[in-house]
Amino acid sequence: MKSYRQLRTKLLRDKRVRGAYENLAPEFAFVRMIIQKRVEKGLTQKELASKIGTKQSAISRFESGTYNPTLSFLEKIANAFGARVIVSLK
Protein backbone atom coordinates (compact mmCIF):
# COMPACT_ATOMS: atom_id res chain seq x y z
CA MET A 1 0.00 0.00 0.00
CA LYS A 2 1.35 3.40 -0.97
CA SER A 3 1.28 6.42 1.26
CA TYR A 4 -0.65 9.52 0.26
CA ARG A 5 2.60 11.36 -0.42
CA GLN A 6 3.87 8.61 -2.74
CA LEU A 7 0.58 8.46 -4.62
CA ARG A 8 0.42 12.25 -4.96
CA THR A 9 3.97 12.40 -6.30
CA LYS A 10 3.17 9.74 -8.87
CA LEU A 11 -0.09 11.37 -9.97
CA LEU A 12 1.43 14.86 -10.23
CA ARG A 13 3.83 13.64 -12.90
CA ASP A 14 0.86 13.81 -15.29
CA LYS A 15 0.60 17.42 -16.55
CA ARG A 16 -3.22 17.33 -16.68
CA VAL A 17 -3.47 16.07 -13.11
CA ARG A 18 -0.91 18.62 -11.93
CA GLY A 19 -2.85 21.44 -13.65
CA ALA A 20 -6.12 20.40 -12.05
CA TYR A 21 -4.40 20.06 -8.66
CA GLU A 22 -2.86 23.53 -8.95
CA ASN A 23 -6.20 25.03 -10.00
CA LEU A 24 -7.72 23.75 -6.74
CA ALA A 25 -4.97 25.26 -4.58
CA PRO A 26 -6.95 28.44 -3.70
CA GLU A 27 -9.98 26.36 -2.66
CA PHE A 28 -7.83 24.14 -0.44
CA ALA A 29 -6.15 27.18 1.09
CA PHE A 30 -9.54 28.74 1.86
CA VAL A 31 -10.84 25.59 3.55
CA ARG A 32 -7.60 25.28 5.56
CA MET A 33 -8.04 28.90 6.70
CA ILE A 34 -11.61 28.21 7.87
CA ILE A 35 -10.52 25.09 9.77
CA GLN A 36 -7.67 27.04 11.36
CA LYS A 37 -10.03 29.84 12.46
CA ARG A 38 -12.50 27.34 13.89
CA VAL A 39 -9.76 25.64 15.89
CA GLU A 40 -8.30 28.99 17.05
CA LYS A 41 -11.74 29.98 18.33
CA GLY A 42 -11.99 26.65 20.15
CA LEU A 43 -15.11 25.63 18.27
CA THR A 44 -16.07 22.10 17.33
CA GLN A 45 -17.76 21.47 14.00
CA LYS A 46 -21.01 21.01 15.91
CA GLU A 47 -20.64 24.34 17.72
CA LEU A 48 -19.87 26.19 14.47
CA ALA A 49 -22.85 24.51 12.82
CA SER A 50 -25.09 25.62 15.67
CA LYS A 51 -23.84 29.22 15.35
CA ILE A 52 -24.74 29.36 11.66
CA GLY A 53 -27.95 27.33 11.78
CA THR A 54 -26.85 24.17 10.02
CA LYS A 55 -25.85 20.62 10.89
CA GLN A 56 -22.41 19.37 11.89
CA SER A 57 -22.41 17.14 8.82
CA ALA A 58 -22.54 20.24 6.55
CA ILE A 59 -19.44 21.65 8.25
CA SER A 60 -17.72 18.28 7.95
CA ARG A 61 -18.53 18.02 4.22
CA PHE A 62 -17.31 21.59 3.67
CA GLU A 63 -14.04 20.99 5.54
CA SER A 64 -13.41 17.73 3.69
CA GLY A 65 -13.98 19.36 0.30
CA THR A 66 -17.02 17.28 -0.61
CA TYR A 67 -19.48 20.18 -0.39
CA ASN A 68 -19.68 23.06 -2.84
CA PRO A 69 -20.85 25.88 -0.57
CA THR A 70 -23.09 28.75 -1.55
CA LEU A 71 -21.98 32.33 -1.01
CA SER A 72 -24.64 32.55 1.70
CA PHE A 73 -23.07 29.58 3.54
CA LEU A 74 -19.62 31.20 3.34
CA GLU A 75 -21.01 34.51 4.62
CA LYS A 76 -22.58 32.74 7.61
CA ILE A 77 -19.25 31.12 8.46
CA ALA A 78 -17.45 34.45 8.08
CA ASN A 79 -20.00 36.16 10.33
CA ALA A 80 -19.50 33.48 12.99
CA PHE A 81 -15.82 34.50 13.07
CA GLY A 82 -16.52 38.24 12.97
CA ALA A 83 -15.18 38.43 9.43
CA ARG A 84 -16.65 39.03 5.99
CA VAL A 85 -16.41 37.53 2.53
CA ILE A 86 -15.10 39.74 -0.25
CA VAL A 87 -15.52 38.65 -3.86
CA SER A 88 -13.27 40.27 -6.39
CA LEU A 89 -13.54 39.97 -10.15
CA LYS A 90 -10.28 40.83 -11.85
N, C-alpha and C positions, 0 to 999 in steps of 0.2 A: 504494500500500500504506500502510495506517495504522499508526502506532506503537501499542504496547501502551497507552500512556497515553491516546492519543486514543480508542482502542476502549473502554477502561475507562470513560472519562468519558461516552461515548455510552451504553454499556450501563447505567451507574448512574443514568441519568435515569429508567429504569423502576423504579417502587417495589418491584415483586416481586423484581427482580434485586438492587436495593440491599439489601433485607431479607435475602435469602439470602447476599449477600456479607458483610454485617455479622454474620450468625450464624456465619460461618466464621472471623471475626477471631481468636477465642481459639485455634482450631486452628492457624492460620497463625503466630500469635505463639509458640506452643509449639514448632512445627517450627523457626522462626527461632532460638529459644533453644538448641535441641539442636545446630543447625548451628554457632552461635556457640561453644558449649562445645567442640565437636569441633575447631574451628579453633584456639581458644585453647589446647587441649591438644596441638596440633600433630599431630593424628591424621588420616590419610586415611580415606575411607570403608572401604577394605579393611582397614585396621588396626582400626578400630572394630568392623567385622564379625567379625574374628578374635577380638577380646576377648570378644564376646558369643556366639560360636558360630553365626554365620550367614554368609550370603554378602554380598559387596559390593553386589550387585544389590538385596538387601532394604533396605539402608541408603539406596541411591539412590532406590528407590521411596518409602520413607518420607519422605525429604527433599524429594522432588518433589510429595508430596501424593497420590500414586496408590496408596498402600498404607494400609489401615485397620488399624493395629497393635492387637495384643492388649495387655492390661494386663501380661502376662508379658514381652512384647517391650519395653515401655516401662520396666519394672523392670530388665531387663538393661542397657538403655542407661544408666539412672540409676546403677546399680551401677558401670558402667564409668567414670563420672565422680565416683564417691564421693558420690553424692547418693541421694535416695529419692523415690519417687512418693507423693504424698498425694492421696487422693480425698476430696472433701468434698461431702456432699449437703445442700443448704440448703433 
